[in-house]
Amino acid sequence: MAAAPSRRASRRGHGLVGLLVPAALLALGVAILDLVPWGPRALAWLATFGTPLLASAGGVLAGRRRWWLWPPASLGLWLVAWQGQGLLRDAGGVLLIAGACLAASSAAALVAPSWSLQLGLVALAVLDVILVWGTTDVRQATTALHAVTLPHAAGTQLPGLQDATFGSALMGWLDLLAPALLGVVLAGRAKLVAAAATGLTAGLWGLLLLVATEVPATVPSVAGLLVGRRTEQRH
């Protein structure tokens, strides 16, 4: 995600957008899922139809020359997530959510400066740690959202894109948005190094699942940010 093509955040923009929005989205999502009776179903429906639309806009938002490839690719992944089976279906859903997160991060880069997005990424990780390990809110919210049953069409249930599920692994949207935000605040060699550091840290961080039922998956992106910033300073 961090190494994927995306728009580079500028030095100017609305600082509060990048600083507050990522953490605010996490807090708002947990609150809706825990406190609003119809919240999980509404978010599940929004994800099912909104995800491919957002992913389709990714090419335009990222400033890619071949932006026209994104809509058919998004439609194809949506069909795989709908009609596919097993891990193929899961892969289609995860890739579609990843595309939507790339689009969202590129949109953030249009309106928020790099420094605020970096601080927002750190704030998101801190809040994630507090909610995951300090409360039961995230577990309850995740369970409620994942348990939503969507209607069937053409004999198959509509794709559930409210979370990124691959086999027995389960991640929330913001777990993928975090590395996508990392990708818009760095460029060149620093971006590639940060992506590698994020992947390595994620592998090591995942070992905590041997002793814990869940971990805050946004934390490795902060490690990638630190390594990427250090690489920029050296070059």
Secondary structure by P-SEA (a helix, b strand, c coil): ccccbbbbbccccccccccccaaaaaaaaaaaaccccaaaaaaaaaaacaaaaaaaacccccccccccaaaaaaaaaaaaaacccaaaaaaaaaaaaaaaaaaaaaaaaacccaaaaaaaaaaaaaaaaaaacccaaaaaaaaaaaabbbbbccccccccccccccccccccaaaaaaaaaaaaacccaaaaaaaaaaaaaaaaaacccccccccccaaaaaaaaaaaaaaaaac
